[in-house]
Amino acid sequence: MTTMTTTTTEQPRTRQRYRPTELETVPAVNALLERLGLGRLDAEAVTAFGGRNDNWAGPATTGEQVFVKTVALLPDGDCPELERALSFEELASRRLPPGSPLRSPALLGADRAAGVTVHRLVPGARSGAELALDGEFDDELCRAAGRAVGTLHGLGPAEDVDTGEAPLPPLAWLKALPWSAVQERSMAQIAAWQLVQDDTEVVAALHRLRDLEKTVPHGPTHCDLRFDQFIRAEEGAGDLYLCDWEEFRLADPARDVGAFAGEWLFHAAYSVFAPTGEGEGQGQGGGTGQPGPAAGFGLTHEEIVARGSASLRRHLPRIGAFWRGYLECRTPDAGLPERAAAYAGWHMFDRLIATAEAHATLNPVARAAAGIGRTVLLDPAAAARTLGLTLPASSLPASLPGQSLPTASLPAQSPKAPSHPAPSLSKGSSHR
């Protein structure tokens, strides 16, 4: 797709839109719109948001502003991604009261056989990824995001919701990538996977995390939470929405909490040098572009670590604001903060793999990000305290240490001495 850029004369803002796929190649789109009484899309007026799925945003001939997306069908004609998304819509319609902190764009219709959905387009939509790059995903908005996610996790037991295991992290790939995956990935992505596969401690920690997930309480979980799944109306001044429910299922809610924390860790690592990069984001929010190929090149290891440590200190309050909002809407189980920290560590690897798509080699900042992810994943209890993911004292088990680490610190990379304070990031956490 070709990038289309827009700017304002008052203040340049990050906004990424793309030229959509030709509508003539996907006749099911206008066919569904006509069945819904919405007319047809105006091919000259529509645009597209980023994402791996084809999508179209703009006016139908009746004047209704719509967002249309297609998802892939399986060879047998089934469409599990669409079924999961529709299961969220059904659950939300039954259990979310008016004025709920959790909002999602209104569903206007769907074609299960073609894998097409139509939502009402959020007016003036800007993604959380765009807002973060512009410094507008502030504490207040993070608290609102936390309230939304806490409300989602508090929807309670649900029938007709997928109970299958979430696909990430893919345990089979920790041993070796299938040949089909190798053929589809860049050299930098293969190198990123090798960082994970060659680290026996990381592989063991990810296996433990997946095993632990089977033993903890499950609830309605987004399972694909990233900045670009949040969108804010009215050019970033209106209500906050959460979208893209194709991975929705009953799972460990710590996944979503950890993903949001991991987004800020990733943003802290990359924003020092280049745009954060979220080229495969999907939905009305879109992506934020890949980090520049020179990110970190020419800098010493010590300079990278020092800049990253300072950036981390600036961004930690965002995670704390999210967590405060979350606790306003839900009381989690005592083990959730530690599991969430572990998922945040995995999220760092997941994001650096995704952002390596357009590159031949991993840049130094990507390796530093992997080092942070490793640190967090291998000692999630200490990382949870550093990230501010702590429960009120009244709900803590007596055996859980109460002391917190210095704000600028992360737990040591080795899991052999988890009870000792970690060295500061300035002393080195780059994954080499």
C-alpha positions as CSV (number, residue, x, y, z in Angstrom):
1,M,0.0,0.0,0.0
2,T,1.1,3.6,-0.6
3,T,1.4,5.9,2.4
4,M,-0.8,8.9,2.4
5,T,0.3,11.7,4.8
6,T,-1.9,14.4,6.2
7,T,-0.9,17.5,8.2
8,T,-2.5,20.5,9.8
9,T,-1.3,24.0,9.7
10,E,-1.7,24.5,13.4
11,Q,0.3,21.5,14.7
12,P,1.8,18.6,12.7
13,R,0.4,15.4,14.0
14,T,1.3,11.8,13.3
15,R,-1.3,10.3,11.0
16,Q,-0.8,7.3,8.8
17,R,-3.3,6.4,6.1
18,Y,-2.9,4.2,3.1
19,R,-4.4,3.7,-0.3
20,P,-6.9,0.9,0.1
21,T,-7.2,-2.3,-2.0
22,E,-9.3,-1.7,-5.1
23,L,-12.9,-2.4,-4.2
24,E,-13.5,-4.3,-7.5
25,T,-11.2,-7.0,-6.2
26,V,-13.4,-7.6,-3.1
27,P,-17.0,-7.5,-4.3
28,A,-18.3,-8.9,-0.9
29,V,-17.6,-5.4,0.6
30,N,-20.2,-3.4,-1.3
31,A,-22.5,-6.5,-1.5
32,L,-22.7,-6.4,2.3
33,L,-23.1,-2.7,2.5
34,E,-26.0,-2.8,0.0
35,R,-27.7,-5.6,2.1
36,L,-27.4,-3.4,5.1
37,G,-29.1,-0.5,3.3
38,L,-25.9,1.6,3.4
39,G,-25.3,1.8,-0.4
40,R,-21.8,1.5,-1.7
41,L,-18.4,2.9,-0.7
42,D,-17.2,5.9,-2.7
43,A,-14.0,4.5,-4.1
44,E,-12.6,8.0,-4.6
45,A,-13.2,9.1,-1.0
46,V,-12.1,6.1,1.1
47,T,-8.8,5.5,2.7
48,A,-7.3,2.7,4.7
49,F,-5.7,2.3,8.1
50,G,-2.6,0.1,8.6
51,G,-2.9,-3.6,9.2
52,R,-2.4,-7.0,7.7
53,N,-6.1,-7.1,6.8
54,D,-7.7,-5.2,3.9
55,N,-9.8,-2.3,5.2
56,W,-11.7,0.7,3.9
57,A,-12.7,3.8,5.8
58,G,-14.9,6.6,4.6
59,P,-18.4,7.5,3.4
60,A,-21.0,5.2,1.8
61,T,-23.3,6.6,-0.8
62,T,-26.0,7.0,1.9
63,G,-23.7,9.4,3.8
64,E,-22.9,6.9,6.6
65,Q,-19.3,6.9,7.6
66,V,-18.1,3.3,7.9
67,F,-15.1,1.2,8.5
68,V,-15.0,-2.1,6.6
69,K,-12.5,-4.9,7.2
70,T,-12.0,-8.3,5.8
71,V,-10.3,-11.2,7.6
72,A,-8.9,-14.4,6.1
73,L,-11.0,-17.5,5.7
74,L,-9.6,-21.0,6.4
75,P,-9.5,-23.5,3.5
76,D,-12.6,-25.1,4.8
77,G,-14.5,-21.8,4.7
78,D,-14.5,-21.2,8.5
79,C,-13.5,-17.8,9.8
80,P,-12.5,-18.2,13.5
81,E,-11.1,-14.6,13.7
82,L,-14.5,-13.2,12.7
83,E,-16.3,-15.6,15.1
84,R,-14.2,-14.4,18.0
85,A,-14.8,-10.8,17.1
86,L,-18.6,-11.4,16.9
87,S,-18.5,-13.3,20.2
88,F,-17.2,-10.1,21.9
89,E,-19.9,-8.0,20.3
90,E,-22.5,-10.4,21.7
91,L,-21.0,-10.4,25.1
92,A,-20.7,-6.6,25.2
93,S,-24.3,-6.1,24.1
94,R,-25.5,-8.2,27.0
95,R,-23.2,-7.1,29.8
96,L,-21.9,-3.6,29.2
97,P,-24.1,-0.9,30.7
98,P,-24.5,2.5,29.1
99,G,-21.6,4.8,30.0
100,S,-19.2,1.9,30.5
101,P,-15.5,2.7,30.5
102,L,-15.2,0.0,27.8
103,R,-16.3,1.3,24.4
104,S,-15.9,-0.3,21.0
105,P,-16.9,1.0,17.6
106,A,-20.6,0.1,16.8
107,L,-21.0,-3.0,14.7
108,L,-23.4,-2.4,11.8
109,G,-23.2,-5.8,10.2
110,A,-21.1,-8.8,9.2
111,D,-20.9,-11.5,6.5
112,R,-19.5,-14.7,8.0
113,A,-19.2,-16.5,4.7
114,A,-17.0,-13.7,3.2
115,G,-15.2,-12.6,6.4
116,V,-16.4,-9.0,6.2
117,T,-17.4,-6.7,9.0
118,V,-18.8,-3.2,8.9
119,H,-18.5,-0.8,11.9
120,R,-19.5,2.8,12.3
121,L,-16.4,4.9,11.7
122,V,-15.2,6.7,14.8
123,P,-15.2,10.4,13.9
124,G,-11.8,12.0,13.8
125,A,-10.1,8.7,14.9
126,R,-6.5,8.7,16.0
127,S,-4.8,5.6,17.2
128,G,-3.1,5.2,20.5
129,A,0.1,4.6,18.6
130,E,-0.2,8.0,16.9
131,L,-1.0,9.6,20.2
132,A,2.0,8.0,21.9
133,L,4.4,9.2,19.2
134,D,3.0,12.8,19.6
135,G,3.2,12.6,23.4
136,E,-0.6,12.7,23.7
137,F,-1.1,9.3,25.3
138,D,-0.8,10.9,28.7
139,D,-1.5,9.6,32.2
140,E,-5.2,10.5,32.0
141,L,-5.6,8.5,28.8
142,C,-3.6,5.6,30.2
143,R,-5.9,5.6,33.2
144,A,-8.9,5.5,30.8
145,A,-7.3,2.6,29.0
146,G,-6.8,0.8,32.3
147,R,-10.4,1.2,33.2
148,A,-11.5,-0.1,29.8
149,V,-9.3,-3.2,30.1
150,G,-10.3,-3.8,33.7
151,T,-14.0,-3.6,32.7
152,L,-13.4,-6.1,29.9
153,H,-11.7,-8.6,32.4
154,G,-14.6,-8.1,34.8
155,L,-17.3,-9.2,32.4
156,G,-17.3,-12.6,34.0
157,P,-17.8,-16.2,32.8
158,A,-19.1,-16.3,29.2
159,E,-20.5,-18.9,27.0
160,D,-19.9,-19.1,23.3
161,V,-16.4,-17.5,23.7
162,D,-13.3,-19.2,22.4
163,T,-11.5,-21.1,25.1
164,G,-8.6,-22.2,22.9
165,E,-5.0,-21.2,23.8
166,A,-3.8,-17.9,22.6
167,P,-1.2,-18.3,19.7
168,L,1.6,-16.3,21.3
169,P,4.2,-17.0,22.3
170,P,4.3,-20.0,19.9
171,L,6.1,-22.7,21.8
172,A,7.0,-24.8,18.8
173,W,8.8,-21.8,17.2
174,L,11.0,-21.5,20.3
175,K,12.8,-24.7,18.9
176,A,12.8,-23.9,15.2
177,L,10.8,-21.9,12.7
178,P,8.8,-23.8,10.2
179,W,10.2,-23.5,6.7
180,S,7.1,-21.6,5.5
181,A,7.7,-19.0,8.2
182,V,11.3,-18.6,7.3
183,Q,10.4,-17.9,3.7
184,E,8.0,-15.2,4.7
185,R,10.3,-13.3,7.1
186,S,13.1,-10.8,6.8
187,M,16.6,-11.5,7.8
188,A,16.2,-9.2,10.8
189,Q,13.1,-11.1,11.9
190,I,15.0,-14.4,11.6
191,A,17.9,-12.9,13.6
192,A,15.4,-11.8,16.3
193,W,13.9,-15.3,16.5
194,Q,17.4,-16.7,16.9
195,L,18.0,-14.4,19.8
196,V,15.1,-16.1,21.6
197,Q,15.8,-19.6,20.5
198,D,19.5,-19.5,21.5
199,D,18.7,-18.2,25.0
200,T,17.8,-21.3,27.0
201,E,16.8,-19.3,30.0
202,V,14.3,-17.2,28.0
203,V,12.9,-20.4,26.3
204,A,12.4,-22.1,29.7
205,A,10.7,-18.9,31.1
206,L,8.3,-18.8,28.2
207,H,7.4,-22.5,28.7
208,R,6.8,-21.9,32.4
209,L,4.6,-18.9,31.6
210,R,2.5,-20.9,29.2
211,D,2.2,-23.8,31.7
212,L,1.2,-21.3,34.5
213,E,-1.5,-19.9,32.3
214,K,-3.3,-23.2,32.4
215,T,-3.6,-23.0,36.2
216,V,-4.9,-19.5,36.8
217,P,-8.3,-17.9,36.5
218,H,-9.3,-17.1,32.9
219,G,-11.6,-14.3,31.8
220,P,-12.6,-12.4,28.7
221,T,-9.3,-11.1,27.3
222,H,-8.4,-9.1,24.2
223,C,-5.2,-11.1,23.6
224,D,-3.8,-8.7,21.0
225,L,-3.5,-5.5,23.0
226,R,-1.3,-2.8,21.5
227,F,-1.4,1.0,21.3
228,D,-3.0,0.9,17.8
229,Q,-5.9,-1.1,19.2
230,F,-7.0,2.0,21.1
231,I,-8.5,4.8,19.1
232,R,-9.6,8.2,20.3
233,A,-12.4,10.2,18.7
234,E,-12.4,13.9,17.7
235,E,-8.8,14.1,16.7
236,G,-7.6,12.8,20.0
237,A,-9.8,14.8,22.2
238,G,-12.9,12.6,22.5
239,D,-13.8,9.2,23.9
240,L,-11.4,6.3,23.9
241,Y,-12.3,3.1,22.1
242,L,-10.8,-0.4,22.1
243,C,-11.1,-2.3,18.8
244,D,-9.9,-5.3,16.8
245,W,-11.3,-8.3,18.6
246,E,-10.2,-11.1,16.3
247,E,-8.1,-12.7,19.1
248,F,-10.7,-12.3,21.8
249,R,-11.1,-15.4,24.0
250,L,-11.1,-16.6,27.6
251,A,-7.5,-16.4,28.7
252,D,-5.3,-15.1,31.5
253,P,-6.1,-11.4,31.9
254,A,-2.4,-10.8,32.7
255,R,-1.8,-11.0,29.0
256,D,-3.5,-7.7,28.4
257,V,-2.0,-5.9,31.3
258,G,1.5,-7.2,30.4
259,A,1.0,-6.2,26.7
260,F,0.1,-2.6,27.7
261,A,3.1,-2.4,30.0
262,G,5.3,-3.9,27.3
263,E,4.1,-1.3,24.8
264,W,5.5,1.4,27.0
265,L,8.7,-0.4,27.5
266,F,9.1,-0.8,23.8
267,H,8.2,2.8,23.2
268,A,10.7,3.9,25.8
269,A,13.4,1.9,24.1
270,Y,12.7,3.1,20.6
271,S,11.4,6.6,21.0
272,V,14.9,7.8,22.1
273,F,16.2,7.2,18.6
274,A,13.4,6.7,16.1
275,P,9.6,6.3,15.8
276,T,8.3,3.3,17.7
277,G,7.3,1.3,14.6
278,E,4.1,-0.8,14.5
279,G,3.8,-1.6,10.8
280,E,1.5,-4.6,11.2
281,G,-1.1,-2.9,13.4
282,Q,-4.7,-3.3,12.3
283,G,-8.0,-1.7,12.7
284,Q,-9.1,1.9,12.7
285,G,-6.0,3.0,14.5
286,G,-3.4,1.7,12.0
287,G,0.3,1.5,12.6
288,T,3.0,4.0,13.3
289,G,5.7,3.2,10.8
290,Q,9.0,1.3,11.2
291,P,11.9,2.6,13.2
292,G,14.6,4.1,11.1
293,P,17.3,1.8,9.9
294,A,20.0,3.8,11.6
295,A,18.4,3.6,15.1
296,G,21.3,3.3,17.5
297,F,24.0,2.8,14.9
298,G,27.1,5.0,15.7
299,L,26.3,5.0,19.4
300,T,28.2,3.1,22.1
301,H,26.6,0.5,24.2
302,E,26.8,2.8,27.2
303,E,25.1,5.6,25.3
304,I,22.3,3.4,24.2
305,V,21.8,2.1,27.8
306,A,22.0,5.5,29.4
307,R,19.4,7.0,27.0
308,G,17.1,4.0,27.4
309,S,17.3,4.3,31.2
310,A,16.3,7.9,31.1
311,S,13.5,7.2,28.7
312,L,12.2,4.4,30.9
313,R,12.0,6.7,33.9
314,R,9.9,9.1,31.8
315,H,7.5,6.4,30.7
316,L,7.0,4.4,33.8
317,P,4.3,6.7,35.1
318,R,2.1,5.8,32.1
319,I,2.1,2.2,33.2
320,G,1.3,3.2,36.7
321,A,-1.7,5.3,35.5
322,F,-3.0,2.4,33.5
323,W,-2.7,0.1,36.5
324,R,-4.5,2.6,38.8
325,G,-7.4,2.7,36.3
326,Y,-7.4,-1.1,36.0
327,L,-7.7,-1.5,39.8
328,E,-10.6,1.0,39.9
329,C,-12.7,-1.5,37.8
330,R,-11.4,-4.9,38.9
331,T,-9.6,-6.7,41.7
332,P,-7.2,-9.2,40.1
333,D,-5.8,-12.4,41.6
334,A,-2.7,-12.0,43.7
335,G,-0.4,-13.5,41.1
336,L,-1.5,-11.4,38.1
337,P,1.1,-8.6,38.5
338,E,4.0,-11.0,38.3
339,R,2.5,-12.8,35.3
340,A,1.8,-9.5,33.7
341,A,5.4,-8.5,34.0
342,A,6.5,-11.7,32.4
343,Y,4.1,-11.1,29.5
344,A,5.5,-7.6,29.2
345,G,9.0,-9.2,28.8
346,W,7.6,-11.4,26.0
347,H,5.9,-8.4,24.4
348,M,9.3,-6.8,23.9
349,F,10.5,-9.7,21.9
350,D,7.2,-9.9,20.0
351,R,7.4,-6.2,19.0
352,L,11.0,-6.2,18.0
353,I,10.3,-9.2,15.7
354,A,7.3,-7.4,14.2
355,T,9.2,-4.2,13.6
356,A,12.2,-6.0,12.0
357,E,10.0,-7.0,9.0
358,A,11.4,-4.3,6.7
359,H,15.1,-4.7,7.7
360,A,18.0,-6.9,6.9
361,T,19.7,-6.7,10.3
362,L,18.8,-5.9,13.9
363,N,19.8,-2.4,14.9
364,P,21.5,-1.8,18.3
365,V,18.4,-0.4,19.9
366,A,16.5,-3.6,18.9
367,R,19.1,-5.6,20.7
368,A,18.9,-3.3,23.7
369,A,15.1,-3.8,23.7
370,A,15.6,-7.6,23.6
371,G,17.9,-7.2,26.7
372,I,15.2,-5.3,28.6
373,G,12.6,-8.0,27.6
374,R,14.9,-10.7,28.8
375,T,15.5,-8.9,32.1
376,V,11.8,-8.5,32.8
377,L,10.9,-12.1,31.7
378,L,13.5,-13.8,33.9
379,D,12.6,-12.0,37.1
380,P,9.0,-10.9,36.8
381,A,8.4,-10.5,40.5
382,A,11.0,-7.7,40.8
383,A,10.0,-6.3,37.4
384,A,6.4,-6.0,38.6
385,R,7.5,-3.8,41.5
386,T,9.7,-1.7,39.2
387,L,6.8,-1.2,36.8
388,G,4.4,-0.3,39.5
389,L,2.2,-3.4,39.1
390,T,1.6,-3.9,42.8
391,L,-1.6,-4.6,44.7
392,P,-2.9,-2.7,47.7
393,A,-1.2,-3.8,50.9
394,S,-4.4,-5.2,52.2
395,S,-4.6,-7.7,49.4
396,L,-1.0,-8.8,49.3
397,P,-0.1,-12.3,50.7
398,A,2.2,-12.1,53.7
399,S,5.1,-13.8,51.9
400,L,5.3,-11.2,49.1
401,P,8.1,-8.7,49.6
402,G,6.9,-5.2,50.1
403,Q,9.9,-3.2,49.2
404,S,10.2,-1.6,45.8
405,L,13.1,-1.2,43.6
406,P,14.5,2.2,42.5
407,T,12.6,3.7,39.6
408,A,15.6,3.6,37.3
409,S,16.4,0.0,37.9
410,L,15.3,-3.3,36.4
411,P,15.8,-6.8,37.9
412,A,19.0,-8.6,37.1
413,Q,19.1,-10.7,34.0
414,S,20.0,-13.9,35.8
415,P,17.2,-15.6,37.6
416,K,19.7,-17.2,40.0
417,A,19.5,-14.3,42.5
418,P,16.0,-12.8,42.3
419,S,16.1,-11.5,45.8
420,H,18.8,-8.9,45.2
421,P,18.2,-5.4,43.8
422,A,19.2,-5.2,40.1
423,P,21.8,-3.0,38.6
424,S,20.6,0.1,37.0
425,L,19.9,0.1,33.2
426,S,22.9,2.4,32.9
427,K,25.1,-0.4,33.9
428,G,24.0,-2.5,30.9
429,S,21.0,-4.5,29.8
430,S,21.7,-4.7,26.1
431,H,21.1,-8.2,24.7
432,R,24.3,-9.3,23.0
